[in-house]
Amino acid sequence: MPAKNPRINVVLEKSLYESIKYLAQKEGVSLSMKLRDLVKEALEIEEDIVLGSFAEKRERSFQRDRALNHEEVW
């Protein structure tokens, strides 16, 4: 029976594997679920970095005299 979700095979250093195994056991979840959660968290952090960079660029180019007030927007 084929798996529902796509799969990725990854090779880890022993110390990294042991750390993930420890966290999974501590939380009572499988290695796969713990690694999935860690990858999701890493992607969220990456997204925050990109959006933060975008916001900084927008902030630097902001010109108050050209900005619209609340009433003008709505």
C-alpha positions, 0 to 999 in steps of 0.5 A, spaced: 500 500 500 503 506 497 504 512 503 499 517 503 504 523 504 511 524 500 517 521 503 524 523 504 530 519 506 535 523 510 542 521 513 544 524 519 550 524 523 549 520 529 549 525 534 543 529 531 540 522 530 540 521 538 538 528 539 532 527 535 530 520 538 531 523 545 526 529 543 521 524 540 521 519 546 521 525 551 514 527 547 512 520 546 512 521 538 515 517 533 522 519 530 518 521 523 513 526 527 518 529 531 523 530 525 516 533 521 515 538 526 522 540 527 522 541 519 516 545 519 518 550 525 525 551 521 521 553 515 517 558 519 523 561 521 526 561 514 519 565 512 519 570 518 526 572 516 524 573 509 518 577 511 522 581 516 527 583 510 521 585 506 518 589 511 525 592 513 525 594 505 518 597 505 520 601 512 526 604 509 522 606 503 516 609 507 514 616 505 509 619 510 507 625 506 505 620 501 502 615 505 494 614 506 490 615 512 485 610 515 479 614 512 482 615 505 484 607 505 477 605 507 
